[in-house]
Amino acid sequence: MKQQRYNQQQIDSFAQTVLNDGYCVLRDHFSTATLNVWRETFAPLLQDHIEREGKLRNRGPARYYVTLPFNAPFADPSIYEDEDVLALVERLVGEDAVMCQLATDTPLLGSEYQDVHRDAPPLFPEAGIETPPFQLAVNFPLVDMTLENGPFEVVRGTHMISKAEGLQRMESGEIKLEPVLMKAGDVMIRDVRGLHRGTPNRTEIPRPMVVIGYSRRWFYRPEVCIHIPRASFDTLSERARHLLRFNPIVESLEEKPAVEVYQAFAY
């Protein structure tokens, strides 16, 4: 396992940035050689998804959400058990956090701007207040993410105000969407409540963005999970088994749903 790169003071600083802005970015953090293998292995999975259920347009025109199978190369503890990422996860959503998602979002040529949205509603909308973080998205692209190939855009600080207030402040010009440009190897850790959107990929090359979800142990979304092959589960570290403990264990990945269950995504 890769040694922790950042000391506790630096981890605290990154965590405070997430609490203030809704996200932080760890630059040049994951191995590009590893991500190149992921990209090459993902290409036929994307094509199969498009042929099988692309008509559902589950993230808009020419944009596809695809769950990754929990096997090689994607079931990689150097990624999902990264010491720095888990230090931030524990700092932000608790030491008993769970890993609940392993998937991708990929715009192709012909994709459009998504509506500005959050990835989860507030826990207590009737109270009109926001809580500390309860779910994080750990995002990293498999190619460099530029202005041309569909960068993620986010509005800082909107994870701690209502969506209506955030949109109103955007309309007034007080706050604005900002593109987050990332190179392969960079890692974004964000509160899923921050207002954001996907943008058009104007190139001929797909732009896959991986998302690994980590949540507080009591937060459950039935449309999102990771199917763990029993043979793989038996080889996991104790920490990995703990992180993945609420996901279904299957005899074979052929048992997974025929189509993506996670269709409704914008809140």
Helices and strands as residue ranges (DSSP letters): H 8-21, E 23-26, H 32-53, G 54-56, E 63-67, H 77-80, H 83-93, E 98-107, G 125-127, E 135-141, E 152-154, G 158-160, H 163-172, E 178-180, E 187-191, E 196-197, E 209-215, E 228-229, H 230-233, H 238-243, E 249-250, G 253-255
